[in-house]
């Protein structure tokens, strides 16, 4: 059996997404590793120990272990994590000497730096999934430190293979980081159809206690990158005065608290206190009920490498109005499963929302097409392609020389 060392320094598959630094990547790690084990690949996931009460090793299921690496203070902020990369790397190296694996798979740039430092001493092929890219964020106005850009460039050069979540991410890696196209595999994440599938809207609304008119749903962490201000502005411009916006998620990152305060001030200034509903983060399995309760999901993100929320909403038969960025360009078929917005004008979003909310037959048509599209994204498909990639790399044993 192949054995993979999955490096996920800052993101644990054991934590609930929706608050702090926990988001779609937590879901991604949990689901793709679980599917990999079912595809015959044993996985050790290396995560920084973020809570003193955590067990050193947690067996999630047979073949899927989470290894908590002691590196830095448990309450260290994400922005301070670059300072403990070397400590994390040294600990993982010592573990792998005693507990060998066949391949390394790093997730996010910090983990990529760890993989870059481990690859040659341990003579292991390195696969990297970046999830977000600093140069892409900078293009959208979210500047990242030059140290991150430099590190990503080094990891791109060192990786034996890179996994892009969507064709747009592949293009970005080639054009912005001069990656070799033949080292990039486009492998989309999946959705758990046992959890996310069409269901009764009325039953879902009863379950979450929602009473009212049309429901627009925003799911995600509250940070500038996610564009909640655009969603609030769009609500203000929607024709139906009974429509409400439900926000499921919490503050994230250093700017999270300030962003929550800014959004609350914006809501008050627009007189929308009774129409914007803030809901604390929910366990991942519970989100399907919120999707089914909604008439439409809104995703005005400034950047998204993929956009799991859009895929989960689609699987539940709910149309999505989203920014035309990253993987959302692939997930949302404009005019067929929802609408893609080329600008960040709330009025543009409101126009798309109005088309859906005023036309139940259009809403049903978009939702039905969305559910059919989502059926093409099983987690098992990702796992099988990754297993084949790992097998190919371990068989070749000719590593990219990044020195």
C-alpha positions as CSV (number, residue, x, y, z in Angstrom):
1,X,0.0,0.0,0.0
2,X,1.2,3.5,-0.9
3,X,1.8,5.8,2.1
4,X,1.5,9.6,1.8
5,X,2.7,12.3,4.1
6,X,0.1,15.1,3.9
7,X,1.5,18.4,5.1
8,X,-1.1,20.8,6.3
9,X,0.7,23.0,8.8
10,X,-2.0,25.6,9.5
11,X,-5.2,23.7,8.7
12,X,-6.6,20.7,10.5
13,X,-9.2,18.3,9.1
14,X,-10.5,18.0,12.7
15,X,-11.6,21.6,13.1
16,X,-15.0,23.1,12.2
17,X,-14.8,25.4,9.2
18,X,-16.4,28.9,9.2
19,X,-14.5,30.8,11.9
20,X,-10.9,31.8,12.7
21,X,-8.7,30.4,10.0
22,X,-10.8,27.4,9.3
23,X,-12.5,27.3,5.9
24,X,-13.0,25.3,2.8
25,X,-9.4,23.9,3.1
26,X,-10.3,22.1,6.3
27,X,-13.1,20.3,4.4
28,X,-10.8,19.7,1.5
29,X,-8.1,18.0,3.6
30,X,-10.6,15.9,5.5
31,X,-12.5,14.7,2.5
32,X,-9.6,14.1,0.1
33,X,-7.6,12.2,2.7
34,X,-10.6,10.1,3.6
35,X,-11.2,9.3,0.0
36,X,-7.5,8.5,-0.6
37,X,-7.6,5.9,2.2
38,X,-10.6,4.3,0.5
39,X,-8.6,4.3,-2.8
40,X,-5.8,2.4,-1.1
41,X,-3.4,5.1,0.0
42,X,-2.5,5.3,3.7
43,X,-2.1,8.9,4.9
44,X,-0.4,10.6,7.8
45,X,-1.6,14.3,8.0
46,X,0.9,16.6,9.7
47,X,-0.8,19.6,11.4
48,X,0.7,22.1,13.9
49,X,-0.6,21.5,17.4
50,X,-3.0,24.4,17.9
51,X,-4.5,23.2,21.3
52,X,-2.7,21.9,24.3
53,X,-5.4,19.3,24.9
54,X,-4.9,17.6,21.6
55,X,-3.7,14.0,21.5
56,X,-0.3,13.6,19.7
57,X,-1.8,11.2,17.2
58,X,-5.5,10.9,16.3
59,X,-6.7,8.0,14.1
60,X,-9.6,9.4,12.2
61,X,-10.3,6.1,10.4
62,X,-8.2,3.1,9.3
63,X,-5.3,4.5,7.2
64,X,-6.0,8.1,8.1
65,X,-4.0,9.6,11.0
66,X,-3.6,13.2,12.1
67,X,-0.2,13.9,13.7
68,X,-0.1,17.0,15.9
69,X,3.3,18.6,15.5
70,X,4.5,20.7,18.5
71,X,5.9,23.9,16.9
72,X,5.4,27.3,18.5
73,X,2.8,28.4,21.0
74,X,-0.6,26.8,20.5
75,X,-2.3,30.2,20.2
76,X,0.1,31.5,17.6
77,X,-1.6,33.8,15.0
78,X,-1.6,32.6,11.4
79,X,0.5,35.6,10.4
80,X,3.3,34.5,12.7
81,X,3.4,30.9,11.4
82,X,6.3,31.5,9.0
83,X,8.5,31.9,12.1
84,X,8.0,28.3,13.2
85,X,8.3,26.6,9.8
86,X,11.9,25.3,10.5
87,X,10.8,23.9,13.9
88,X,7.9,22.2,12.3
89,X,10.1,20.8,9.5
90,X,12.7,19.4,11.9
91,X,10.1,17.6,13.9
92,X,8.4,16.1,10.8
93,X,11.7,15.1,9.4
94,X,12.6,13.1,12.6
95,X,9.1,11.5,12.5
96,X,9.5,10.4,8.9
97,X,12.9,8.9,9.4
98,X,11.2,6.5,11.9
99,X,7.9,6.3,10.0
100,X,8.7,6.5,6.3
101,X,6.2,7.5,3.6
102,X,6.4,7.2,-0.2
103,X,5.4,10.7,-1.3
104,X,4.9,14.2,0.3
105,X,1.8,16.2,-0.5
106,X,1.9,19.8,0.8
107,X,-1.2,22.0,1.1
108,X,-0.8,25.8,1.1
109,X,2.4,27.8,0.7
110,X,3.6,27.3,4.3
111,X,3.3,23.5,3.9
112,X,5.0,23.9,0.6
113,X,8.0,25.4,2.3
114,X,8.1,22.4,4.6
115,X,7.9,20.0,1.7
116,X,10.6,21.9,-0.1
117,X,12.9,21.5,2.9
118,X,12.1,17.8,3.4
119,X,12.1,16.6,-0.2
120,X,15.8,16.1,-1.0
121,X,17.1,15.0,2.5
122,X,14.4,12.3,2.5
123,X,14.6,11.6,-1.3
124,X,10.8,11.9,-1.7
125,X,8.7,13.3,-4.5
126,X,6.8,16.4,-3.6
127,X,3.3,17.2,-4.8
128,X,1.9,20.7,-3.9
129,X,-1.6,22.1,-3.8
130,X,-1.4,25.9,-3.2
131,X,-5.2,26.6,-2.7
132,X,-4.4,30.4,-2.8
133,X,-1.6,32.3,-4.5
134,X,-0.1,35.5,-3.3
135,X,0.2,37.1,-6.7
136,X,-3.4,36.3,-7.5
137,X,-4.5,37.9,-4.3
138,X,-2.4,41.0,-5.0
139,X,-4.0,41.4,-8.4
140,X,-7.4,41.7,-6.5
141,X,-6.1,44.2,-4.0
142,X,-5.2,41.8,-1.2
143,X,-1.4,42.4,-0.9
144,X,0.7,39.6,0.6
145,X,4.3,39.8,1.9
146,X,7.1,39.5,-0.6
147,X,8.5,36.7,1.4
148,X,5.4,34.6,0.6
149,X,5.7,35.4,-3.1
150,X,9.4,34.4,-3.1
151,X,8.6,31.2,-1.1
152,X,5.8,30.2,-3.5
153,X,8.2,30.7,-6.5
154,X,10.7,28.4,-4.8
155,X,8.1,25.7,-4.1
156,X,6.8,25.9,-7.7
157,X,10.3,25.3,-8.9
158,X,10.8,22.4,-6.5
159,X,7.6,20.5,-6.8
160,X,7.6,17.3,-8.9
161,X,3.9,17.9,-9.5
162,X,1.3,20.6,-8.6
163,X,-2.4,20.1,-8.3
164,X,-4.5,23.0,-9.5
165,X,-8.2,23.0,-8.4
166,X,-9.4,24.5,-11.7
167,X,-8.1,25.4,-15.2
168,X,-7.8,29.1,-14.1
169,X,-5.4,28.2,-11.3
170,X,-3.3,26.2,-13.8
171,X,-3.1,29.3,-16.0
172,X,-2.1,31.5,-13.0
173,X,0.7,29.1,-12.0
174,X,2.1,29.2,-15.5
175,X,1.7,32.9,-16.2
176,X,2.4,34.4,-12.8
177,X,5.0,31.8,-11.5
178,X,6.5,30.4,-14.7
179,X,5.5,26.9,-13.7
180,X,6.0,24.1,-16.2
181,X,2.6,23.2,-17.6
182,X,3.5,19.5,-17.8
183,X,4.0,19.4,-14.0
184,X,0.5,20.7,-13.3
185,X,-2.5,18.4,-12.9
186,X,-6.0,20.0,-12.8
187,X,-7.9,17.9,-10.3
188,X,-11.1,19.4,-9.0
189,X,-12.3,18.8,-5.4
190,X,-15.5,17.0,-4.8
191,X,-18.7,17.1,-2.9
192,X,-20.3,14.5,-0.6
193,X,-23.6,13.8,-2.3
194,X,-24.8,11.8,0.7
195,X,-24.8,15.1,2.6
196,X,-25.4,17.7,-0.1
197,X,-28.4,16.9,-2.3
198,X,-31.7,18.6,-3.2
199,X,-34.4,18.5,-0.5
200,X,-37.5,20.3,0.8
201,X,-37.1,24.0,1.1
202,X,-40.0,24.3,3.5
203,X,-38.6,21.6,5.7
204,X,-35.2,23.2,5.7
205,X,-36.7,26.6,6.7
206,X,-38.6,25.0,9.5
207,X,-35.4,23.2,10.7
208,X,-33.4,26.5,10.8
209,X,-36.3,28.5,12.1
210,X,-36.5,30.9,9.2
211,X,-39.8,32.7,8.5
212,X,-40.0,35.3,5.9
213,X,-39.6,36.1,2.2
214,X,-36.9,35.2,-0.3
215,X,-33.7,34.1,1.3
216,X,-30.2,34.9,0.0
217,X,-27.5,32.9,1.6
218,X,-23.8,33.8,2.2
219,X,-21.6,31.0,3.7
220,X,-18.1,31.7,4.6
221,X,-15.6,33.4,6.9
222,X,-16.1,37.1,7.4
223,X,-13.0,38.8,6.0
224,X,-12.5,41.4,3.2
225,X,-11.5,38.7,0.7
226,X,-15.0,37.2,0.8
227,X,-16.8,40.4,-0.2
228,X,-19.7,40.3,2.3
229,X,-20.0,44.1,1.8
230,X,-21.0,43.5,-1.8
231,X,-23.7,41.0,-0.7
232,X,-25.1,43.5,1.8
233,X,-25.1,46.2,-0.9
234,X,-26.8,43.9,-3.3
235,X,-29.6,43.1,-0.7
236,X,-30.2,46.8,-0.4
237,X,-30.7,47.1,-4.1
238,X,-32.9,44.0,-4.5
239,X,-36.5,44.8,-5.6
240,X,-38.3,42.6,-3.1
241,X,-38.3,44.4,0.3
242,X,-39.1,41.1,2.1
243,X,-35.9,39.4,0.9
244,X,-33.3,38.7,3.6
245,X,-29.6,37.9,3.6
246,X,-28.4,35.1,5.9
247,X,-24.7,35.1,6.8
248,X,-23.4,31.8,8.1
249,X,-19.9,32.2,9.3
250,X,-17.6,34.1,11.7
251,X,-14.7,36.6,11.8
252,X,-11.5,35.3,10.2
253,X,-7.9,36.5,10.4
254,X,-6.4,39.7,11.8
255,X,-8.9,41.8,9.9
256,X,-11.9,39.7,10.8
257,X,-13.1,41.6,13.9
258,X,-12.8,44.9,12.1
259,X,-14.6,43.5,9.1
260,X,-17.5,42.3,11.2
261,X,-17.7,45.8,12.8
262,X,-17.6,47.5,9.3
263,X,-20.3,45.2,8.0
264,X,-22.6,45.8,11.0
265,X,-22.1,49.5,10.6
266,X,-22.9,49.2,6.9
267,X,-26.1,47.2,7.7
268,X,-27.2,49.8,10.1
269,X,-26.5,52.7,7.7
270,X,-28.6,51.0,5.1
271,X,-31.5,50.3,7.5
272,X,-31.2,46.5,7.0
273,X,-31.0,45.4,10.6
274,X,-34.1,43.3,10.2
275,X,-33.1,41.9,6.9
276,X,-29.5,40.7,7.5
277,X,-29.3,37.7,9.7
278,X,-26.0,36.6,11.3
279,X,-25.7,32.9,12.1
280,X,-22.6,31.5,13.9
281,X,-20.5,28.9,12.0
282,X,-22.1,25.6,11.7
283,X,-20.7,22.0,11.5
284,X,-20.1,21.1,7.9
285,X,-22.8,18.5,7.8
286,X,-25.4,21.0,8.9
287,X,-24.8,23.4,6.0
288,X,-26.9,21.4,3.6
289,X,-30.0,22.5,5.5
290,X,-29.1,26.1,5.1
291,X,-28.5,25.6,1.4
292,X,-31.8,24.0,0.9
293,X,-33.6,26.8,2.8
294,X,-32.1,29.4,0.4
295,X,-33.5,30.6,-2.9
296,X,-30.0,31.6,-4.1
297,X,-26.4,31.6,-2.8
298,X,-24.2,34.6,-3.2
299,X,-20.4,34.5,-3.5
300,X,-18.8,37.9,-4.2
301,X,-15.3,36.8,-3.3
302,X,-12.3,38.8,-4.6
303,X,-10.5,35.5,-5.4
304,X,-11.3,31.8,-5.0
305,X,-9.0,29.0,-6.2
306,X,-12.1,26.7,-6.4
307,X,-15.1,27.6,-4.2
308,X,-16.5,24.6,-2.4
309,X,-19.5,26.6,-1.2
310,X,-20.6,27.0,-4.8
311,X,-20.3,23.3,-5.4
312,X,-22.2,22.4,-2.2
313,X,-25.0,24.8,-3.0
314,X,-25.2,23.4,-6.5
315,X,-25.4,19.9,-5.2
316,X,-28.4,21.0,-3.1
317,X,-30.1,22.3,-6.3
318,X,-29.5,26.0,-5.4
319,X,-28.4,28.5,-8.0
320,X,-25.3,30.6,-7.3
321,X,-24.6,34.2,-8.1
322,X,-20.8,34.5,-7.9
323,X,-17.8,36.6,-8.8
324,X,-16.2,35.5,-12.1
325,X,-12.9,34.6,-10.4
326,X,-10.8,31.5,-10.1
327,X,-12.6,28.2,-9.9
328,X,-16.0,29.9,-9.8
329,X,-15.6,30.4,-13.5
330,X,-15.7,26.6,-13.8
331,X,-18.3,25.8,-11.2
332,X,-20.9,28.3,-12.2
333,X,-22.2,28.0,-15.8
334,X,-23.4,31.6,-16.5
335,X,-27.1,31.6,-17.3
336,X,-27.4,27.8,-16.9
337,X,-26.6,27.1,-13.2
338,X,-26.4,30.6,-11.9
339,X,-24.8,33.9,-12.9
340,X,-21.2,35.1,-13.0
341,X,-20.4,38.8,-12.2
342,X,-17.5,40.4,-14.0
343,X,-17.6,43.5,-11.8
344,X,-18.0,44.1,-8.0
345,X,-21.0,46.5,-8.3
346,X,-23.7,45.5,-5.9
347,X,-26.3,46.7,-8.4
348,X,-25.0,44.1,-10.9
349,X,-25.4,41.4,-8.3
350,X,-28.9,42.7,-7.4
351,X,-30.0,42.5,-11.0
352,X,-29.0,38.8,-11.1
353,X,-30.7,38.2,-7.8
354,X,-33.8,39.9,-9.0
355,X,-34.0,37.6,-12.1
356,X,-33.9,34.6,-9.9
357,X,-36.1,35.7,-7.0
358,X,-38.9,37.0,-9.4
359,X,-39.0,33.9,-11.5
360,X,-39.6,30.6,-9.7
361,X,-39.4,28.6,-12.9
362,X,-36.0,30.1,-13.7
363,X,-34.9,29.4,-10.2
364,X,-36.0,25.8,-10.5
365,X,-34.3,25.5,-13.9
366,X,-31.0,26.9,-12.7
367,X,-31.1,24.8,-9.6
368,X,-31.8,21.6,-11.5
369,X,-28.9,22.2,-13.9
370,X,-26.7,23.0,-10.9
371,X,-27.5,19.7,-9.2
372,X,-26.7,17.8,-12.4
373,X,-23.4,19.7,-12.8
374,X,-22.4,18.9,-9.2
375,X,-22.9,15.2,-9.8
376,X,-19.7,15.3,-11.9
377,X,-17.6,16.1,-8.9
378,X,-17.2,13.1,-6.6
379,X,-14.4,13.0,-4.0
380,X,-13.6,9.5,-5.2
381,X,-12.6,10.9,-8.6
382,X,-10.0,13.2,-7.0
383,X,-8.6,10.4,-4.9
384,X,-8.2,8.0,-7.8
385,X,-6.3,10.6,-9.8
386,X,-4.1,11.5,-6.9
387,X,-3.4,7.8,-6.2
388,X,-2.3,7.4,-9.9
389,X,-0.2,10.5,-9.7
390,X,1.6,9.3,-6.5
391,X,2.1,5.9,-8.1
392,X,3.7,7.5,-11.2
393,X,6.0,9.7,-9.2
394,X,7.2,7.0,-6.8
395,X,7.8,4.7,-9.8
396,X,9.9,7.2,-11.6
397,X,12.1,8.2,-8.6
398,X,13.6,11.0,-10.7
399,X,13.1,14.1,-8.6
400,X,13.0,17.7,-9.9
401,X,16.3,19.3,-8.9
402,X,15.4,22.6,-7.2
403,X,18.9,23.4,-5.8
